[in-house]
């Protein structure tokens, strides 16, 4: 299987976080006639799919699900890097990097609706992000490896707290208004009359703090610091927390937030449809009108008490600002549930492959959404072991019965070169749900 360097082709960067930043692309903002025809044709397909009555029904299902008014399970798959096997970047028609990203996005919508056939809602929108730069924390992270989208090691950029801490500062977002305007004009010229073009930026995937801490200090030192340097850990988390809150203030005060209370991916699984928060179109959007999300997967191997001491107080400050909130990614929630349940406005909880599934009915019950994530590893083989996949799906359904569940497949680094693995997982999961 050919390796793909996502740094050379931004269309190959496939994560739940959304588009790569525009400034990471070498776009000319000038598409060829062939590129325009391709993109318009795909947009028409998406518009047709979005108009199907099935999409309205799916949106209604997500709404009652998120509002805790239905226990009908929902299914969603985002193969992430597996998309590069489903829709190989080498087969894209467009050549301009930005056009390639847009082409990949549109082709994914079509594939979700026509092949994967999960519960994702295809909407008649084309979202245009802002062009901007982020000044970072003042010290650049140091990474080893990572070529071709592979694994990498984070080295500590902060060697000594006593000398390096003073170099840190809260990141600042610097908008490029001219380039942002060019982006909007380009999208409007292409899709006007086909899809509703709207300005919408996904400014964060998680507002959790551990990711930033680890990128500054390294994983090993982060874990040791909680025992050896507790005062510095609190100073670090306070600085990062204050930086996140300052970012939210900036986005809110400048009218840069967009509603995530519809077909936007929120948390680490599921979508934001709800009647409990203002609908899209509320102006200006405030954080209290939105879903917030914090995770602490870097603390998965720490004692729950350490999470409660060092991370939880800062997560509370951040999530207090939001109308509804999500917690967790790959960390098992069950061992720290007594602490997690104190997070403000908590509604969606990640139940990762490393969580005790049997705790869902008791801990989450009908009071929270259980975002249940079976292990993606069985889908990484060219010929999947359907018995193993079915066993995992059946176990997930049976052990979580009694909760309000969504079954999410994500974190696929590969589909073993066989795109059918993704659609087959959806089929098997639906079959096991029907047996409840």
LUMMAR-386978 format. One record per residue (C-alpha): residue in one letter; x, y, z. Coordinates in pm, 1 decimal. Each point is the difference from the previous one (the first is absolute). Example, Ala and Ser with C-alpha at 12.3 -4.5 7.8 and 13.67 -1.06 7.14 Angstrom:
% residues 2
<res->A&xx->1230.0&yy->-450.0&zz->780.0>
<res->S&xx->137.0&yy->344.0&zz->-66.0>
END
This chain:
% residues 436
<res->X&xx->0.0&yy->0.0&zz->0.0>
<res->X&xx->146.0&yy->338.2&zz->-100.4>
<res->X&xx->79.6&yy->235.9&zz->284.2>
<res->X&xx->-145.9&yy->349.8&zz->-3.5>
<res->X&xx->180.9&yy->304.9&zz->128.5>
<res->X&xx->-279.5&yy->216.8&zz->138.3>
<res->X&xx->237.5&yy->293.3&zz->21.3>
<res->X&xx->30.0&yy->-0.8&zz->-380.7>
<res->X&xx->-367.7&yy->-66.4&zz->-68.4>
<res->X&xx->-239.8&yy->159.3&zz->253.0>
<res->X&xx->-289.9&yy->-192.4&zz->-156.8>
<res->X&xx->145.6&yy->-310.2&zz->164.1>
<res->X&xx->-26.2&yy->142.3&zz->353.2>
<res->X&xx->-300.8&yy->-187.1&zz->130.7>
<res->X&xx->-102.9&yy->54.6&zz->360.8>
<res->X&xx->-322.0&yy->84.0&zz->177.8>
<res->X&xx->138.8&yy->349.2&zz->63.7>
<res->X&xx->-90.7&yy->115.4&zz->-350.2>
<res->X&xx->189.0&yy->186.1&zz->-270.9>
<res->X&xx->369.2&yy->78.6&zz->24.3>
<res->X&xx->65.3&yy->371.9&zz->37.3>
<res->X&xx->-1.7&yy->192.9&zz->-325.0>
<res->X&xx->346.7&yy->138.7&zz->70.2>
<res->X&xx->132.0&yy->-356.9&zz->-1.1>
<res->X&xx->-94.4&yy->-25.1&zz->-368.0>
<res->X&xx->177.5&yy->152.7&zz->-297.6>
<res->X&xx->-318.0&yy->101.1&zz->-177.2>
<res->X&xx->-22.5&yy->251.2&zz->-282.1>
<res->X&xx->-367.7&yy->78.6&zz->81.0>
<res->X&xx->-54.8&yy->-48.2&zz->-370.2>
<res->X&xx->-158.2&yy->-324.5&zz->-117.3>
<res->X&xx->4.9&yy->-132.6&zz->-354.6>
<res->X&xx->-316.6&yy->-50.6&zz->-201.6>
<res->X&xx->33.3&yy->-374.7&zz->53.8>
<res->X&xx->34.3&yy->45.5&zz->374.5>
<res->X&xx->-303.6&yy->227.1&zz->14.2>
<res->X&xx->-209.8&yy->-245.2&zz->-201.1>
<res->X&xx->106.1&yy->-288.9&zz->224.5>
<res->X&xx->-77.2&yy->186.6&zz->320.7>
<res->X&xx->-336.5&yy->128.1&zz->-121.6>
<res->X&xx->-99.9&yy->-347.7&zz->-112.0>
<res->X&xx->85.5&yy->-146.9&zz->339.1>
<res->X&xx->-182.5&yy->284.9&zz->174.9>
<res->X&xx->-314.4&yy->-80.9&zz->-197.7>
<res->X&xx->25.0&yy->-361.8&zz->110.9>
<res->X&xx->32.7&yy->110.2&zz->362.6>
<res->X&xx->-295.9&yy->237.2&zz->-34.0>
<res->X&xx->-212.0&yy->-280.7&zz->-142.2>
<res->X&xx->91.8&yy->-232.5&zz->282.3>
<res->X&xx->-63.4&yy->269.9&zz->261.8>
<res->X&xx->-351.5&yy->53.1&zz->-140.4>
<res->X&xx->-99.8&yy->-362.2&zz->52.6>
<res->X&xx->-268.1&yy->-47.4&zz->271.1>
<res->X&xx->231.7&yy->-253.2&zz->165.8>
<res->X&xx->235.1&yy->279.0&zz->107.4>
<res->X&xx->-272.9&yy->189.2&zz->181.7>
<res->X&xx->-91.7&yy->-319.4&zz->184.2>
<res->X&xx->361.7&yy->-58.2&zz->98.2>
<res->X&xx->27.4&yy->355.7&zz->132.5>
<res->X&xx->-312.8&yy->-55.5&zz->208.6>
<res->X&xx->148.6&yy->-323.1&zz->137.4>
<res->X&xx->317.6&yy->178.7&zz->106.8>
<res->X&xx->-204.3&yy->275.7&zz->163.7>
<res->X&xx->-208.6&yy->-225.3&zz->223.4>
<res->X&xx->310.0&yy->-209.8&zz->68.0>
<res->X&xx->203.1&yy->298.6&zz->116.6>
<res->X&xx->-293.7&yy->133.0&zz->200.3>
<res->X&xx->-23.9&yy->-336.5&zz->183.1>
<res->X&xx->-350.9&yy->-63.1&zz->-132.0>
<res->X&xx->74.8&yy->-322.2&zz->-187.0>
<res->X&xx->210.3&yy->-307.4&zz->68.3>
<res->X&xx->9.4&yy->-110.3&zz->-365.3>
<res->X&xx->371.2&yy->-61.0&zz->-72.1>
<res->X&xx->167.9&yy->199.5&zz->-275.8>
<res->X&xx->294.9&yy->-105.7&zz->-215.5>
<res->X&xx->279.3&yy->212.7&zz->-144.4>
<res->X&xx->333.0&yy->-82.2&zz->-161.1>
<res->X&xx->281.6&yy->239.1&zz->-88.2>
<res->X&xx->286.4&yy->-213.8&zz->-133.7>
<res->X&xx->238.7&yy->297.8&zz->34.0>
<res->X&xx->324.8&yy->-102.6&zz->-173.1>
<res->X&xx->-190.9&yy->-289.5&zz->-154.6>
<res->X&xx->-163.1&yy->257.3&zz->-227.2>
<res->X&xx->325.5&yy->5.5&zz->-193.7>
<res->X&xx->-71.6&yy->-360.1&zz->-100.8>
<res->X&xx->-369.2&yy->61.2&zz->-67.5>
<res->X&xx->65.3&yy->311.6&zz->-210.3>
<res->X&xx->369.9&yy->-14.8&zz->-92.8>
<res->X&xx->146.2&yy->350.4&zz->-33.9>
<res->X&xx->177.3&yy->-125.9&zz->-310.2>
<res->X&xx->-340.0&yy->-32.5&zz->-165.0>
<res->X&xx->-123.7&yy->352.1&zz->68.1>
<res->X&xx->-71.0&yy->208.1&zz->-308.3>
<res->X&xx->103.7&yy->339.3&zz->136.8>
<res->X&xx->360.6&yy->116.8&zz->13.5>
<res->X&xx->-6.7&yy->317.4&zz->212.2>
<res->X&xx->51.9&yy->-97.4&zz->367.5>
<res->X&xx->-310.5&yy->188.2&zz->117.8>
<res->X&xx->-211.6&yy->-141.1&zz->-280.4>
<res->X&xx->123.1&yy->-348.9&zz->95.6>
<res->X&xx->-106.8&yy->50.6&zz->362.2>
<res->X&xx->-343.1&yy->116.4&zz->-111.5>
<res->X&xx->-30.0&yy->-287.8&zz->-245.5>
<res->X&xx->89.8&yy->-253.0&zz->267.9>
<res->X&xx->-254.2&yy->154.9&zz->237.5>
<res->X&xx->-281.6&yy->-18.5&zz->-253.8>
<res->X&xx->84.3&yy->-352.9&zz->-110.8>
<res->X&xx->-6.4&yy->-111.4&zz->363.4>
<res->X&xx->-355.6&yy->134.4&zz->42.0>
<res->X&xx->-114.0&yy->-198.3&zz->-302.1>
<res->X&xx->172.5&yy->-316.0&zz->121.9>
<res->X&xx->-148.6&yy->31.2&zz->349.9>
<res->X&xx->-350.3&yy->15.9&zz->-141.6>
<res->X&xx->24.7&yy->-252.9&zz->-281.4>
<res->X&xx->241.5&yy->-264.4&zz->129.6>
<res->X&xx->60.4&yy->25.1&zz->373.9>
<res->X&xx->-366.8&yy->74.5&zz->71.7>
<res->X&xx->45.4&yy->72.9&zz->368.1>
<res->X&xx->-193.6&yy->269.9&zz->188.2>
<res->X&xx->204.0&yy->297.9&zz->-116.3>
<res->X&xx->-220.3&yy->279.5&zz->-130.6>
<res->X&xx->99.7&yy->147.5&zz->-335.4>
<res->X&xx->-78.1&yy->370.8&zz->13.6>
<res->X&xx->-43.5&yy->255.7&zz->-283.4>
<res->X&xx->285.8&yy->218.9&zz->123.7>
<res->X&xx->353.2&yy->74.5&zz->-103.4>
<res->X&xx->198.8&yy->137.0&zz->291.5>
<res->X&xx->282.5&yy->245.5&zz->-61.6>
<res->X&xx->259.2&yy->41.2&zz->276.6>
<res->X&xx->199.1&yy->309.9&zz->82.6>
<res->X&xx->361.2&yy->35.6&zz->-104.3>
<res->X&xx->210.5&yy->72.8&zz->306.0>
<res->X&xx->320.2&yy->-67.9&zz->187.3>
<res->X&xx->47.5&yy->-107.0&zz->360.4>
<res->X&xx->302.6&yy->131.6&zz->187.7>
<res->X&xx->25.0&yy->-311.4&zz->218.7>
<res->X&xx->113.8&yy->-24.9&zz->360.4>
<res->X&xx->337.4&yy->167.3&zz->-48.0>
<res->X&xx->205.1&yy->-319.9&zz->-20.0>
<res->X&xx->-28.7&yy->-222.9&zz->-305.2>
<res->X&xx->-59.6&yy->-372.5&zz->55.6>
<res->X&xx->279.9&yy->-238.7&zz->-94.7>
<res->X&xx->-107.8&yy->-315.3&zz->-185.0>
<res->X&xx->196.3&yy->-299.9&zz->-122.2>
<res->X&xx->-141.2&yy->-212.7&zz->-282.1>
<res->X&xx->-347.6&yy->48.1&zz->-141.2>
<res->X&xx->97.7&yy->-42.5&zz->-362.5>
<res->X&xx->-283.5&yy->-100.4&zz->-234.5>
<res->X&xx->-253.8&yy->38.8&zz->277.7>
<res->X&xx->175.1&yy->-259.3&zz->218.8>
<res->X&xx->75.7&yy->-10.2&zz->370.5>
<res->X&xx->214.8&yy->264.9&zz->162.1>
<res->X&xx->165.1&yy->65.6&zz->334.2>
<res->X&xx->-50.1&yy->325.7&zz->188.9>
<res->X&xx->319.0&yy->127.4&zz->158.9>
<res->X&xx->-15.9&yy->248.1&zz->281.7>
<res->X&xx->18.5&yy->355.6&zz->-127.3>
<res->X&xx->0.3&yy->129.1&zz->358.2>
<res->X&xx->323.5&yy->-129.4&zz->145.7>
<res->X&xx->-2.2&yy->189.9&zz->330.2>
<res->X&xx->-305.5&yy->165.4&zz->146.6>
<res->X&xx->208.3&yy->260.4&zz->183.3>
<res->X&xx->145.8&yy->137.8&zz->-324.3>
<res->X&xx->-253.2&yy->-94.4&zz->-268.0>
<res->X&xx->-337.0&yy->72.8&zz->162.4>
<res->X&xx->45.5&yy->374.7&zz->-37.0>
<res->X&xx->26.8&yy->-47.2&zz->-377.6>
<res->X&xx->-359.6&yy->-126.5&zz->-19.8>
<res->X&xx->-294.1&yy->218.2&zz->-93.9>
<res->X&xx->-360.4&yy->-49.1&zz->-103.0>
<res->X&xx->-47.6&yy->-56.6&zz->-373.8>
<res->X&xx->-151.5&yy->275.2&zz->-208.1>
<res->X&xx->-215.8&yy->-48.1&zz->-307.0>
<res->X&xx->89.2&yy->239.8&zz->-280.9>
<res->X&xx->-263.7&yy->14.2&zz->-272.5>
<res->X&xx->93.1&yy->55.2&zz->-359.6>
<res->X&xx->-312.0&yy->187.8&zz->-100.6>
<res->X&xx->101.3&yy->45.6&zz->-362.1>
<res->X&xx->70.8&yy->-369.3&zz->-53.8>
<res->X&xx->-313.3&yy->-97.0&zz->194.7>
<res->X&xx->-199.0&yy->221.1&zz->-236.5>
<res->X&xx->161.3&yy->-161.9&zz->-304.4>
<res->X&xx->-98.9&yy->-341.0&zz->133.9>
<res->X&xx->-361.6&yy->103.1&zz->47.0>
<res->X&xx->-17.1&yy->163.1&zz->-342.2>
<res->X&xx->148.0&yy->-309.4&zz->-163.9>
<res->X&xx->-246.5&yy->-236.2&zz->170.4>
<res->X&xx->-297.4&yy->226.3&zz->-67.1>
<res->X&xx->90.1&yy->28.4&zz->-365.9>
<res->X&xx->22.9&yy->-379.4&zz->-27.7>
<res->X&xx->-293.4&yy->-120.4&zz->206.7>
<res->X&xx->-253.7&yy->283.3&zz->15.7>
<res->X&xx->-338.0&yy->-137.1&zz->-104.2>
<res->X&xx->111.2&yy->-355.5&zz->71.5>
<res->X&xx->104.9&yy->-7.6&zz->366.0>
<res->X&xx->-38.6&yy->264.8&zz->269.1>
<res->X&xx->346.6&yy->146.1&zz->48.6>
<res->X&xx->56.9&yy->109.7&zz->357.1>
<res->X&xx->291.1&yy->120.0&zz->208.0>
<res->X&xx->77.7&yy->-263.9&zz->257.3>
<res->X&xx->325.8&yy->-78.7&zz->172.0>
<res->X&xx->65.8&yy->-296.1&zz->229.0>
<res->X&xx->241.0&yy->178.6&zz->233.0>
<res->X&xx->69.2&yy->-298.3&zz->219.4>
<res->X&xx->-50.2&yy->-371.5&zz->13.9>
<res->X&xx->58.2&yy->-24.1&zz->372.7>
<res->X&xx->34.3&yy->267.1&zz->266.1>
<res->X&xx->173.4&yy->-251.0&zz->222.7>
<res->X&xx->336.9&yy->109.6&zz->134.7>
<res->X&xx->212.9&yy->-313.4&zz->4.9>
<res->X&xx->72.6&yy->-3.9&zz->-373.0>
<res->X&xx->161.8&yy->344.3&zz->20.7>
<res->X&xx->190.1&yy->-89.0&zz->318.1>
<res->X&xx->142.7&yy->-317.6&zz->-153.1>
<res->X&xx->106.0&yy->181.4&zz->-317.1>
<res->X&xx->199.0&yy->240.4&zz->215.3>
<res->X&xx->143.2&yy->-243.1&zz->252.1>
<res->X&xx->-14.7&yy->-348.9&zz->-152.8>
<res->X&xx->-210.1&yy->-292.6&zz->115.4>
<res->X&xx->247.1&yy->-156.6&zz->241.3>
<res->X&xx->80.8&yy->324.7&zz->178.7>
<res->X&xx->-365.9&yy->96.5&zz->15.4>
<res->X&xx->-83.9&yy->-318.5&zz->188.4>
<res->X&xx->299.6&yy->31.0&zz->231.8>
<res->X&xx->-64.6&yy->368.7&zz->67.0>
<res->X&xx->-329.8&yy->-77.2&zz->170.6>
<res->X&xx->197.4&yy->-180.8&zz->270.9>
<res->X&xx->328.5&yy->190.8&zz->-1.9>
<res->X&xx->-98.8&yy->353.9&zz->-98.7>
<res->X&xx->-362.5&yy->48.6&zz->113.0>
<res->X&xx->25.8&yy->377.2&zz->40.2>
<res->X&xx->135.7&yy->41.2&zz->-351.9>
<res->X&xx->-275.8&yy->-225.6&zz->-135.2>
<res->X&xx->-262.5&yy->232.5&zz->143.8>
<res->X&xx->181.9&yy->304.7&zz->-135.8>
<res->X&xx->12.8&yy->-161.8&zz->-343.1>
<res->X&xx->-366.2&yy->-99.3&zz->1.1>
<res->X&xx->-104.6&yy->343.3&zz->124.0>
<res->X&xx->193.6&yy->165.9&zz->-280.8>
<res->X&xx->-146.9&yy->-231.4&zz->-262.8>
<res->X&xx->-351.2&yy->33.8&zz->145.1>
<res->X&xx->25.5&yy->379.1&zz->7.9>
<res->X&xx->122.4&yy->-9.7&zz->-359.2>
<res->X&xx->-299.6&yy->-207.4&zz->-110.8>
<res->X&xx->-241.7&yy->231.3&zz->181.5>
<res->X&xx->164.7&yy->304.8&zz->-155.5>
<res->X&xx->-41.2&yy->-161.3&zz->-342.7>
<res->X&xx->-369.3&yy->-57.3&zz->67.0>
<res->X&xx->-36.1&yy->362.6&zz->110.1>
<res->X&xx->167.7&yy->120.2&zz->-319.6>
<res->X&xx->-215.4&yy->-217.8&zz->-226.2>
<res->X&xx->-318.9&yy->96.8&zz->179.8>
<res->X&xx->71.9&yy->373.5&zz->17.2>
<res->X&xx->88.6&yy->14.3&zz->-369.5>
<res->X&xx->-298.7&yy->-200.0&zz->-121.6>
<res->X&xx->216.2&yy->-283.2&zz->-133.3>
<res->X&xx->-188.0&yy->-292.8&zz->154.1>
<res->X&xx->-247.4&yy->-209.4&zz->-196.4>
<res->X&xx->-270.1&yy->-225.6&zz->137.3>
<res->X&xx->90.9&yy->-367.3&zz->40.0>
<res->X&xx->-357.7&yy->-95.9&zz->83.2>
<res->X&xx->-74.1&yy->-181.6&zz->-321.8>
<res->X&xx->199.9&yy->-223.3&zz->-229.1>
<res->X&xx->332.0&yy->94.9&zz->157.1>
<res->X&xx->208.0&yy->-277.9&zz->154.5>
<res->X&xx->18.7&yy->69.4&zz->374.1>
<res->X&xx->210.1&yy->-168.5&zz->265.1>
<res->X&xx->179.0&yy->-307.7&zz->-124.6>
<res->X&xx->-308.9&yy->-152.6&zz->-155.5>
<res->X&xx->-350.1&yy->101.0&zz->-100.8>
<res->X&xx->-162.4&yy->315.0&zz->-132.8>
<res->X&xx->-139.3&yy->312.3&zz->161.0>
<res->X&xx->-369.5&yy->-3.7&zz->-94.2>
<res->X&xx->-203.0&yy->114.4&zz->301.6>
<res->X&xx->-304.0&yy->206.5&zz->98.8>
<res->X&xx->165.2&yy->97.0&zz->327.5>
<res->X&xx->235.4&yy->256.7&zz->-153.6>
<res->X&xx->-68.6&yy->288.0&zz->-241.4>
<res->X&xx->-31.2&yy->-99.0&zz->-360.5>
<res->X&xx->252.7&yy->92.3&zz->-265.3>
<res->X&xx->-53.0&yy->359.8&zz->-105.4>
<res->X&xx->9.7&yy->143.3&zz->351.2>
<res->X&xx->213.8&yy->312.1&zz->-24.0>
<res->X&xx->239.6&yy->47.3&zz->158.5>
<res->X&xx->76.4&yy->-355.3&zz->108.5>
<res->X&xx->128.8&yy->-25.6&zz->356.8>
<res->X&xx->173.9&yy->-292.3&zz->163.4>
<res->X&xx->-305.8&yy->-51.9&zz->220.8>
<res->X&xx->-194.6&yy->-72.0&zz->-320.8>
<res->X&xx->236.2&yy->-283.5&zz->-97.0>
<res->X&xx->128.7&yy->-345.0&zz->84.8>
<res->X&xx->337.7&yy->-3.3&zz->175.0>
<res->X&xx->245.1&yy->-287.3&zz->21.0>
<res->X&xx->290.3&yy->-98.3&zz->223.4>
<res->X&xx->197.6&yy->-321.8&zz->6.3>
<res->X&xx->297.0&yy->-130.1&zz->195.0>
<res->X&xx->107.4&yy->-308.8&zz->-191.1>
<res->X&xx->364.1&yy->71.7&zz->84.4>
<res->X&xx->-90.9&yy->-79.5&zz->363.1>
<res->X&xx->-141.8&yy->-343.9&zz->-83.2>
<res->X&xx->269.9&yy->-178.3&zz->202.0>
<res->X&xx->-18.6&yy->236.7&zz->297.5>
<res->X&xx->-189.6&yy->-60.8&zz->321.8>
<res->X&xx->-347.1&yy->160.0&zz->-2.3>
<res->X&xx->105.4&yy->210.8&zz->298.0>
<res->X&xx->276.9&yy->159.8&zz->-207.1>
<res->X&xx->-248.5&yy->91.1&zz->-272.6>
<res->X&xx->-224.5&yy->150.8&zz->267.6>
<res->X&xx->283.3&yy->198.0&zz->156.3>
<res->X&xx->177.5&yy->135.4&zz->-305.1>
<res->X&xx->-244.6&yy->5.8&zz->-292.3>
<res->X&xx->-360.3&yy->1.8&zz->119.1>
<res->X&xx->-0.9&yy->350.9&zz->157.5>
<res->X&xx->110.2&yy->155.7&zz->-329.0>
<res->X&xx->-240.3&yy->-206.2&zz->-209.4>
<res->X&xx->-279.1&yy->131.5&zz->219.8>
<res->X&xx->100.3&yy->360.7&zz->-67.9>
<res->X&xx->-8.8&yy->-57.4&zz->-374.1>
<res->X&xx->-319.1&yy->-206.0&zz->-24.5>
<res->X&xx->-189.7&yy->235.0&zz->230.4>
<res->X&xx->-11.5&yy->237.9&zz->-295.1>
<res->X&xx->-195.8&yy->-236.3&zz->-226.6>
<res->X&xx->-365.1&yy->-92.7&zz->-18.8>
<res->X&xx->68.0&yy->-373.5&zz->-35.3>
<res->X&xx->328.1&yy->-184.5&zz->32.4>
<res->X&xx->175.6&yy->-318.5&zz->-105.2>
<res->X&xx->276.4&yy->-187.3&zz->179.1>
<res->X&xx->263.0&yy->-249.3&zz->-106.0>
<res->X&xx->165.8&yy->-171.1&zz->-290.7>
<res->X&xx->220.2&yy->-309.7&zz->36.4>
<res->X&xx->27.0&yy->4.2&zz->379.3>
<res->X&xx->-225.4&yy->-241.5&zz->189.7>
<res->X&xx->-261.9&yy->211.4&zz->175.0>
<res->X&xx->-120.1&yy->-255.4&zz->254.1>
<res->X&xx->285.1&yy->18.1&zz->252.1>
<res->X&xx->-36.2&yy->375.9&zz->35.8>
<res->X&xx->-376.2&yy->26.1&zz->-39.8>
<res->X&xx->-53.7&yy->146.8&zz->347.8>
<res->X&xx->209.1&yy->294.7&zz->-113.7>
<res->X&xx->-110.0&yy->20.1&zz->-363.8>
<res->X&xx->-367.5&yy->23.1&zz->94.8>
<res->X&xx->69.3&yy->327.7&zz->178.7>
<res->X&xx->94.2&yy->174.0&zz->-326.6>
<res->X&xx->-244.4&yy->284.8&zz->-77.8>
<res->X&xx->-282.5&yy->-60.1&zz->-248.5>
<res->X&xx->124.1&yy->-351.2&zz->-80.0>
<res->X&xx->-203.0&yy->-180.0&zz->-264.7>
<res->X&xx->226.4&yy->-222.8&zz->-217.0>
<res->X&xx->261.3&yy->-242.5&zz->141.0>
<res->X&xx->255.7&yy->-192.9&zz->-203.5>
<res->X&xx->-7.2&yy->-374.0&zz->68.8>
<res->X&xx->325.7&yy->-105.4&zz->-162.4>
<res->X&xx->122.5&yy->-353.9&zz->-81.1>
<res->X&xx->185.2&yy->15.9&zz->333.1>
<res->X&xx->-308.8&yy->82.8&zz->204.4>
<res->X&xx->-205.1&yy->-251.8&zz->198.8>
<res->X&xx->-308.7&yy->-20.3&zz->-221.3>
<res->X&xx->-204.7&yy->-167.6&zz->271.2>
<res->X&xx->3.9&yy->321.6&zz->204.6>
<res->X&xx->-200.3&yy->194.9&zz->-260.0>
<res->X&xx->-351.0&yy->-97.3&zz->121.2>
<res->X&xx->86.3&yy->80.3&zz->362.9>
<res->X&xx->226.2&yy->304.2&zz->-38.7>
<res->X&xx->-146.5&yy->172.2&zz->-305.3>
<res->X&xx->-346.1&yy->-154.3&zz->-25.1>
<res->X&xx->-255.6&yy->235.5&zz->-151.7>
<res->X&xx->172.3&yy->311.5&zz->133.2>
<res->X&xx->291.6&yy->18.4&zz->-242.0>
<res->X&xx->81.5&yy->-105.5&zz->-355.3>
<res->X&xx->238.8&yy->-293.6&zz->-15.0>
<res->X&xx->228.1&yy->52.1&zz->-302.2>
<res->X&xx->106.6&yy->-363.4&zz->-34.1>
<res->X&xx->305.9&yy->-72.9&zz->-214.2>
<res->X&xx->81.5&yy->-359.8&zz->-91.0>
<res->X&xx->364.1&yy->-82.2&zz->-70.6>
<res->X&xx->100.8&yy->111.6&zz->-353.9>
<res->X&xx->285.9&yy->-253.1&zz->-26.7>
<res->X&xx->-203.4&yy->-281.7&zz->-166.3>
<res->X&xx->-71.5&yy->231.5&zz->-295.0>
<res->X&xx->372.2&yy->42.8&zz->-70.7>
<res->X&xx->31.7&yy->-332.3&zz->-184.3>
<res->X&xx->-70.8&yy->-39.2&zz->-370.5>
<res->X&xx->-237.0&yy->-287.1&zz->71.8>
<res->X&xx->-168.6&yy->70.6&zz->329.4>
<res->X&xx->-85.6&yy->-274.4&zz->243.0>
<res->X&xx->-374.7&yy->53.0&zz->-0.4>
<res->X&xx->-42.8&yy->-226.0&zz->301.1>
<res->X&xx->224.5&yy->227.2&zz->205.0>
<res->X&xx->-169.7&yy->315.2&zz->-125.9>
<res->X&xx->-343.8&yy->-143.3&zz->73.3>
<res->X&xx->109.0&yy->-112.0&zz->345.4>
<res->X&xx->125.5&yy->349.2&zz->81.2>
<res->X&xx->-319.1&yy->161.2&zz->-128.7>
<res->X&xx->-220.2&yy->-245.6&zz->184.5>
<res->X&xx->189.5&yy->51.0&zz->324.3>
<res->X&xx->-25.1&yy->376.8&zz->-34.7>
<res->X&xx->-376.4&yy->-17.3&zz->-55.3>
<res->X&xx->-74.8&yy->-254.4&zz->270.8>
<res->X&xx->215.9&yy->144.8&zz->276.4>
<res->X&xx->-122.3&yy->356.3&zz->-51.5>
<res->X&xx->-369.2&yy->-88.7&zz->-21.8>
<res->X&xx->-188.1&yy->236.9&zz->224.0>
<res->X&xx->195.5&yy->304.3&zz->-106.9>
<res->X&xx->-57.8&yy->261.7&zz->-267.2>
<res->X&xx->266.0&yy->-116.7&zz->-241.9>
<res->X&xx->165.9&yy->101.8&zz->-320.2>
<res->X&xx->243.1&yy->-247.0&zz->-154.2>
<res->X&xx->296.9&yy->175.1&zz->-155.6>
<res->X&xx->279.3&yy->-142.3&zz->-213.5>
<res->X&xx->301.3&yy->229.0&zz->-28.1>
<res->X&xx->379.4&yy->15.0&zz->39.9>
<res->X&xx->55.5&yy->-220.7&zz->-304.7>
<res->X&xx->355.9&yy->53.3&zz->-115.8>
<res->X&xx->-64.6&yy->-252.7&zz->-278.0>
<res->X&xx->-275.2&yy->-219.2&zz->-138.1>
<res->X&xx->253.5&yy->-254.1&zz->-117.0>
<res->X&xx->-31.8&yy->133.2&zz->-351.8>
<res->X&xx->-360.3&yy->-123.4&zz->-14.1>
<res->X&xx->-258.3&yy->284.3&zz->4.5>
<res->X&xx->-284.7&yy->-249.2&zz->40.4>
<res->X&xx->106.9&yy->-58.0&zz->360.7>
<res->X&xx->-158.2&yy->329.5&zz->102.0>
<res->X&xx->-341.9&yy->-64.2&zz->-155.2>
<res->X&xx->2.8&yy->-357.9&zz->124.0>
<res->X&xx->55.8&yy->118.7&zz->358.0>
<res->X&xx->-309.7&yy->219.3&zz->-24.1>
<res->X&xx->-203.5&yy->-294.0&zz->-129.0>
<res->X&xx->116.8&yy->-232.1&zz->277.3>
<res->X&xx->-59.1&yy->260.0&zz->270.1>
<res->X&xx->-352.9&yy->62.5&zz->-124.8>
<res->X&xx->-70.8&yy->-372.9&zz->-7.3>
<res->X&xx->110.7&yy->-37.8&zz->362.4>
<res->X&xx->-206.1&yy->301.8&zz->109.5>
<res->X&xx->-308.0&yy->-153.7&zz->-160.9>
<res->X&xx->41.3&yy->-306.1&zz->222.5>
<res->X&xx->-49.0&yy->199.5&zz->321.6>
END
